[in-house]
């Protein structure tokens, strides 16, 4: 039986967590009757799931960058240090933010249901948890663009490796644009006009945020792996043996 690689496990994990997260959002936002215990579980899953999934996507991103830097130990130590700092900061901010949550009873369609209320300061902290991850993503993008530019200049004679780096940076930039958009949406929520508003426009805004977040984490995130695998499969099927061996060797070293 073939063992799963780290990338395969992360890909499957992100995909299935996406299904769970979608179900949680549906149960939380629509007036389905659930017990107070179930609603409490849904509440905490909804808050912690983005932290966990973005950490998994960060591992994928770090592995790609480590491969592009030819498995440099100094680069790896730097990436791990920044990634852990970002992830730990996000986790601590989330834990502090939900630590003062209080329950209240709501009457929806004639049924009594439990809901949760956060103090204004803690609510802001929850939305600010995207800032450390955003800083990590900016750093990852800069490192990717720099190494790709360097390799495209140095390896013009190796078309296969050059094309592989282009595929990496294209998928990375697309993912970063989506992540930046979601981050901007969350930062926009920090505006008092949105945070404390109950208007229809605010409800639509939150809906757009949730849809964008789902696309970023569970559609474009897994594409970081699929784009590279699709490129190698396409290349091997139509290229001569020499080019195929060059790119496969890169893939094996970097485990992309």
C-alpha positions in Angstrom: 0.0 0.0 0.0 1.4 3.4 -1.1 1.9 5.8 1.8 0.5 9.3 1.5 2.9 12.2 1.1 2.6 15.3 3.3 1.2 17.2 0.4 -1.5 14.6 -0.4 -2.5 14.5 3.3 -2.8 18.3 3.4 -4.7 18.4 0.2 -7.3 15.9 1.3 -7.5 17.5 4.7 -8.2 21.0 3.3 -10.8 19.6 0.9 -12.8 17.7 3.6 -12.5 20.5 6.1 -14.0 22.7 3.4 -17.1 20.5 3.4 -17.3 20.6 7.2 -16.9 24.4 7.2 -19.6 24.8 4.6 -22.0 22.7 6.6 -21.2 24.6 9.8 -21.9 27.9 8.1 -25.2 26.7 6.8 -26.3 25.4 10.2 -25.2 28.5 11.9 -26.7 31.1 9.6 -30.0 29.5 8.7 -32.8 29.0 11.2 -32.4 25.2 11.7 -33.2 23.9 15.1 -30.1 22.5 16.9 -29.5 21.9 20.6 -27.5 24.3 22.6 -24.5 21.9 22.8 -24.5 21.5 19.0 -24.7 25.2 18.5 -21.8 25.8 20.9 -19.7 23.3 18.9 -20.6 24.9 15.6 -19.7 28.3 17.0 -16.2 27.2 18.1 -15.6 25.2 14.8 -16.6 28.3 12.8 -14.0 30.4 14.6 -11.1 28.0 14.8 -11.5 26.4 11.3 -9.9 29.3 9.4 -7.0 29.3 11.8 -6.4 25.6 11.2 -6.9 25.7 7.4 -4.7 28.7 6.9 -2.0 27.0 8.9 -2.3 23.9 6.6 -2.1 26.2 3.6 0.9 27.9 5.1 2.7 24.5 5.3 1.9 23.9 1.6 3.3 27.4 0.8 6.4 26.9 2.9 7.1 23.6 1.2 6.8 25.1 -2.2 9.2 28.0 -1.3 11.6 25.6 0.3 11.7 23.5 -2.9 12.2 26.6 -5.1 15.2 27.6 -2.9 16.8 24.2 -3.5 16.1 23.0 0.1 18.3 25.7 1.7 18.6 25.1 5.4 18.9 28.8 6.2 15.8 29.6 4.1 13.9 26.7 5.8 14.8 28.0 9.3 13.7 31.5 8.4 10.4 30.3 6.9 9.6 28.1 9.9 10.4 30.9 12.3 8.1 33.4 10.6 5.4 30.9 9.9 5.3 29.7 13.5 5.3 33.3 14.8 2.3 34.1 12.5 0.4 31.0 13.3 0.9 31.2 17.1 -0.1 34.9 17.1 -3.2 34.1 15.2 -4.1 31.3 17.6 -3.4 33.4 20.7 -5.5 36.3 19.3 -8.4 33.9 18.5 -8.2 32.3 21.9 -8.3 35.7 23.7 -11.0 36.9 21.4 -13.4 34.0 22.2 -12.4 33.8 25.9 -15.1 36.3 27.0 -17.9 35.1 24.8 -21.3 35.0 26.6 -24.4 33.1 25.6 -27.8 34.6 25.1 -31.2 33.1 24.2 -32.8 33.9 20.9 -36.4 33.1 19.7 -36.3 32.1 16.1 -39.5 30.8 14.4 -41.0 30.1 17.8 -38.0 28.1 19.0 -35.5 29.1 21.7 -31.9 28.9 20.6 -28.6 29.8 22.1 -26.4 32.4 20.5 -23.1 34.0 21.5 -22.1 37.6 22.1 -18.5 39.0 22.1 -17.5 42.3 23.7 -16.6 45.0 21.2 -12.9 44.7 21.9 -12.8 41.0 21.6 -14.9 41.1 18.4 -12.3 43.4 16.8 -9.6 41.1 17.9 -11.2 38.2 16.1 -11.2 40.1 12.8 -7.7 41.3 13.4 -6.4 37.7 13.5 -6.1 37.9 9.7 -3.3 40.5 10.0 -0.4 38.1 11.1 -1.4 35.6 8.4 -1.5 38.5 5.9 2.0 39.5 6.8 3.2 35.9 6.3 1.5 35.7 2.9 3.2 39.0 1.8 6.6 37.6 2.8 5.9 34.3 1.0 4.9 36.2 -2.2 8.0 38.3 -2.1 10.2 35.3 -1.7 8.5 33.5 -4.5 8.7 36.4 -6.9 12.3 37.0 -6.1 13.5 33.4 -6.6 11.4 32.9 -9.8 12.9 36.1 -11.3 16.4 34.9 -10.4 15.9 31.5 -11.9 14.3 32.8 -15.1 17.4 34.9 -15.6 19.9 32.2 -14.7 18.2 29.2 -16.3 17.2 30.4 -19.7 18.9 27.3 -21.2 16.6 25.0 -19.1 13.1 25.7 -20.5 11.5 23.0 -18.5 12.6 24.3 -15.1 11.8 27.8 -16.2 8.3 26.8 -17.1 7.9 25.0 -13.8 8.8 28.2 -11.9 6.3 30.2 -14.0 3.6 27.7 -13.0 4.5 28.0 -9.4 4.4 31.8 -9.4 1.1 32.0 -11.3 -0.7 29.8 -8.9 0.9 31.6 -6.0 -0.1 35.1 -7.2 -3.6 34.0 -7.9 -3.9 32.5 -4.4 -2.3 35.7 -2.8 -4.8 38.0 -4.7 -7.7 35.9 -3.2 -6.2 36.0 0.3 -5.5 39.7 0.1 -9.1 40.3 -1.0 -10.5 38.3 2.0 -8.1 40.0 4.3 -9.2 43.4 3.1 -12.8 42.4 3.6 -12.1 41.4 7.2 -10.1 44.6 7.9 -13.1 46.5 6.4 -15.3 44.9 9.1 -13.3 46.7 11.7 -15.0 49.9 10.6 -17.6 50.9 13.2 -20.1 51.6 10.4 -20.0 47.9 9.5 -19.2 46.2 12.8 -22.1 47.7 14.7 -24.6 47.9 11.8 -27.6 45.7 11.3 -28.6 47.0 7.9 -29.3 44.8 4.9 -26.1 46.1 3.2 -24.0 44.9 6.1 -25.6 41.5 5.9 -24.7 41.3 2.2 -21.2 42.4 3.0 -20.8 39.5 5.5 -22.2 37.1 3.0 -19.6 38.2 0.4 -16.9 37.8 3.0 -17.9 34.2 3.8 -18.1 33.3 0.1 -14.7 34.8 -0.6 -13.2 33.0 2.4 -14.6 29.7 1.1 -13.1 30.2 -2.3 -9.7 31.3 -0.9 -9.3 28.4 1.5 -11.0 25.5 -0.1 -10.8 26.2 -3.9 -7.7 28.3 -4.6 -5.8 26.8 -1.6 -5.7 23.2 -2.9 -4.9 24.6 -6.4 -1.4 25.3 -5.0 -0.8 21.6 -5.2 -3.0 20.6 -8.2 -1.4 23.2 -10.5 2.0 21.8 -10.1 0.9 18.1 -10.4 -1.1 19.0 -13.5 1.9 20.7 -15.0 4.2 17.7 -14.5 1.6 15.2 -15.8 1.1 17.3 -18.9 4.9 17.8 -19.4 5.7 14.1 -19.0 3.0 13.0 -21.4 4.1 15.2 -24.3 7.8 16.0 -23.7 11.0 14.1 -24.5 12.8 12.1 -21.9 15.4 14.7 -21.1 13.0 17.5 -20.2 10.8 15.2 -18.2 13.7 14.0 -16.1 14.8 17.6 -15.3 11.4 18.6 -13.9 10.8 15.4 -12.1 14.1 15.7 -10.3 13.0 19.2 -9.2 9.7 17.8 -7.9 11.4 15.0 -6.0 13.9 17.3 -4.3 11.2 19.8 -3.3 8.2 17.5 -2.7 6.0 20.1 -4.3 
